[in-house]
Amino acid sequence: MADLLTADAVREELGGLSDWSGDPTGIGRTVQLGSFPDAIAVVDRVAAVAEELDHHPDIDIRWRTLTFRCVTHSAGGVTHRDIELARRIDDIVRSAA
């Protein structure tokens, strides 16, 4: 099982991510894309990465607004797996802008 990050470690890791917030119970980010199809294309790319990492975010889709939430449920909080997934989501969102 992955090790939980402390509150200080989560804060430090969030500093290196784009527009993410959270605490040891979970991290999240909301992004707005240009259109609904653009948003769904981002979700499709995130899904592929999630499968590759075998780690899946919670995703809320509201028209062209996406909210991602990452938490390692089996560990009961944020782990390095969540930080890596958040970094990959950032890369996808950045390339879609």
KOLTIDREN-441256 format. One record per atom (N, C-alpha, C): y, z, x; residue in three letters. Coordinates in steps of 0.001 Angstrom, whole numbers, plus 524288, in hexadecimal, padded with zeros to 5 digits. Each point is the difference from the previous one (the first is absolute). Layout:
YZXALA...
***
This chain:
7FB5D8000080355MET804A3800007FCABMET804DD800008037EMET804007FD467FE5BALA804DD7FFA1802F7ALA802F28052B7FFCBALA802B7801368043BASP80302804DC80049ASP805227FF7C7FD11ASP801458040D7FD0BLEU804FE800267FD40LEU8047C80088803CFLEU804567FD797FECDLEU804BA8009780329LEU80315804B87FE0CLEU80282802B280396THR80367804577FE90THR805117FDE37FDB0THR803068036A7FDA8ALA805107FE657FDD3ALA803757FDAF80442ALA8000B802718048FASP8032D7FDF880459ASP7FE1B7FA9D801BBASP7FAE77FF548004AALA7FDD87FAF1801A1ALA8013C7FBC47FBFFALA7FFA7801477FAFEVAL801517FC2F7FBF0VAL805BA7FE7980077VAL80370803DD8009BARG8059E7FEE180098ARG800FA7FC6B804AAARG7FD6B801208045AGLU800B77FCD6804B8GLU7FE197FA627FF16GLU7FB7C7FF6B7FD9CGLU7FDE57FAC67FEF1GLU803647FD017FC26GLU8021C802A67FC0FLEU803667FD6E7FC2ELEU804D87FDBC80298LEU801C2802648043AGLY8048A7FE12802DEGLY7FF2D7FA8E80243GLY7FB217FE7F800DBGLY7FECF7FAE48022CGLY7FE9D7FBF37FBE9GLY80067801717FB08LEU7FEB37FC717FBBDLEU804EC7FE7B7FD06LEU7FFC97FB9F7FD44SER804887FE0E7FD11SER8000C802287FA71SER803B18036D7FED9ASP80100801CF7FAA6ASP7FB7A802FB7FD7DASP7FCA9802578031ETRP7FBD2803467FDE7TRP801F48059A7FFACTRP7FDF8802DE7FC48SER801308058C7FF88SER7FAFA802CF7FE8CSER80024805138003DGLY7FB6C802F67FE6FGLY7FF688050080305GLY7FB58802127FF9DASP7FE9F804F180276ASP7FA1C7FFE6800EEASP7FDBB80444801BDPRO7FA5D7FFE38012DPRO7FC717FEC77FB58PRO802158000A7FB3ETHR7FCB77FECA7FB7ATHR7FFE17FA2D7FEBFTHR803927FCEB8024DGLY800167FA647FF11GLY805217FD9F801C0GLY7FFCD7FAF58013FILE804B77FD2A80180ILE8008D7FB3E7FC75ILE804DC7FE4C7FF35GLY800DA7FB947FC8DGLY804CB7FCDB80161GLY800117FB487FE05ARG804627FC75800C3ARG8005F7FC657FB4DARG804C57FEE87FE48THR800F17FC427FBD1THR802FC7FB618023ETHR7FE497FB4C7FE9BVAL8028E7FB3B801D1VAL801047FC747FB5BVAL8040C7FCDC80084GLN801387FC307FBEFGLN7FFC87FA978026FGLN7FD0D7FC8E7FD8DLEU7FF717FAAF801D5LEU803517FC5F7FCA8LEU800547FB1F8018DGLY8035D7FC477FD4DGLY7FE297FE607FAA2GLY7FAE68004E7FF1DSER7FDDB7FE4B7FAF6SER7FABC802A97FF27SER7FE117FF9E7FB43PHE7FAD6802207FED3PHE7FBBE7FD658034FPHE7FFEC7FABE8006EPRO7FC097FD918035BPRO80062801CC805B9PRO804C5800D7801FCASP800998020180556ASP7FD8C805698007EASP800DD803427FC10ALA7FDD18055080018ALA7FA0F7FFD07FFF3ALA7FDCE7FCAE7FCBDILE7FA4E7FF9E7FFB2ILE7FDBD7FDCE80510ILE802BF7FC7480282ALA7FE387FDFA80512ALA7FFC68046280405ALA803D8803847FFEDVAL7FFED8047E80391VAL7FB52803797FEBDVAL7FF1C801057FB09VAL7FB808033A7FE76VAL7FAE67FD81801ECVAL7FF837FAEA7FF79ASP7FB4E7FD4C801D4ASP7FF3B800C1805DCASP8043E7FF9B802F7ARG7FF9B800B2805B4ARG7FEBC805A280164ARG80253803B47FD31VAL7FEC28058B800ECVAL7FA48801077FEAEVAL7FE0E7FDA37FBDCALA7FA84800B77FE83ALA7FC5B7FE2D8045EALA801427FBAC80279ALA7FCBD7FE0680447ALA7FFFE803CB8049CALA8048E8020C80149VAL8005E803CE80444VAL7FD16805047FE8EVAL80096801B27FB28ALA7FD51804C47FE40ALA7FA177FF658007FALA7FE017FB6F7FEA4GLU7FA687FF0980093GLU7FE6E8001B805BEGLU803387FD8A8034BGLU7FEF97FFE3805A2GLU7FFBD8059080237GLU803AB803577FE53LEU800408055E80200LEU7FC5F803BC7FD09LEU7FDCF7FE2E7FBB1ASP7FCEA803507FC76ASP80320804E17FE83ASP804EA7FEFD7FE9BHIS80392804307FE6FHIS803E67FD967FC33HIS80038802057FB46HIS802BA7FD527FBBFHIS8047E803437FDE1HIS804AA7FDAB7FFC1PRO8047D802CF7FDD8PRO7FFF17FFE97FA0CPRO802C4803A17FDAAASP801397FF9B7FA77ASP804AA7FC517FFA4ASP7FFD27FC427FC6DILE8042D7FC287FF69ILE801AD7FFD67FA4EILE8050B800BD7FF26ASP802467FF877FACDASP803407FB007FFEEASP7FEF67FCA07FC2FILE802BE7FB007FF8AILE803658002D7FB22ILE805197FF5E800CCARG803BF7FFB07FBB3ARG803567FB29800E5ARG7FE837FBBB7FD8ATRP8027F7FAF380093TRP8003B7FE90805BFTRP804788002E8027BARG800507FE938058BARG800A7804BC80389ARG7FF27804A17FDD2THR80063804DC802FBTHR7FA908023B800E1THR7FED18011F804EFLEU7FAF3802368017DLEU800CC8056780246LEU7FCBF803A67FE7CTHR7FFF88052D8025FTHR7FAA2800DB80260THR800048013380502PHE7FB3580118802E6PHE7FFB2805D880110PHE7FB66802317FF57ARG7FF1D8057E80154ARG7FAF7800418032AARG80063802B780469CYS7FB828008080377CYS7FE9E805C1800B3CYS7FB19801187FF48VAL7FDD880537800DFVAL7FA217FF54800D5VAL7FDDB8030480386THR7FA5D7FFE5800DATHR7FD98804087FC57THR7FE467FE347FB77HIS7FE12803887FBF6HIS7FB7B8035A801F6HIS7FC7E7FDB680310SER7FB72802E6801DBSER8017E80472803B0SER804977FF868028CALA801D58041C8038FALA803CE803B57FD4EALA802057FE5C7FB7EGLY8039A8035D7FD20GLY805A17FFB2801C9GLY801827FBAA8027CGLY8056B7FF68801B4GLY800A57FB5E803A3GLY8045C80003802CCVAL801647FBA880373VAL7FD2F8007C8053AVAL7FDC17FB95801A2THR7FD767FFA48051ATHR802437FB4B802E8THR7FE307FF39804C0HIS801C77FB71802FEHIS7FE747FAE07FD5FHIS7FBF1800127FCD3ARG7FE777FB437FD1FARG8045C7FE547FC4AARG8029B803CA7FD99ASP804537FEC67FC74ASP804A57FDC2802F2ASP8010E8022680497ILE804627FE1680327ILE7FEFB7FA66801BAILE7FB347FEDC801A8GLU7FEB37FAAD8019BGLU800797FC397FB69GLU7FE21801917FB75LEU800777FCA47FB66LEU805BE7FF2B7FE9DLEU803298040C80050ALA8059B7FF7F7FEE5ALA802907FC2D803CEALA7FE8C8003E804F3ARG802267FC4B803DCARG7FE957FA607FE8CARG7FB2E7FF447FE71ARG7FE467FABD7FE92ARG802C77FE237FB0DARG800D8803817FC50ILE802FB7FE9D7FB43ILE8058A7FE7480184ILE80265802FD80387ASP805477FEAD801E0ASP800237FA7580236ASP7FC167FEA680328ASP7FFD07FABE80256ASP7FFB47FBCE7FBC9ASP7FCD6800F17FC09ILE7FF657FC367FBC5ILE805197FF697FCF7ILE8026B804657FEA6VAL804E27FFDD7FD07VAL804407FD448033AVAL800498013E804F5ARG803FE7FDA180361ARG7FF437FA0B80035ARG7FB307FE3B80052SER7FF187FA588005DSER800E97FD467FAC5SER7FFFB802EA7FBBFALA800DF7FDA77FAD1ALA805C97FFAC7FEA9ALA80338802B5802EAALA805AC800247FECAALA802B47FB04801AEALA
***
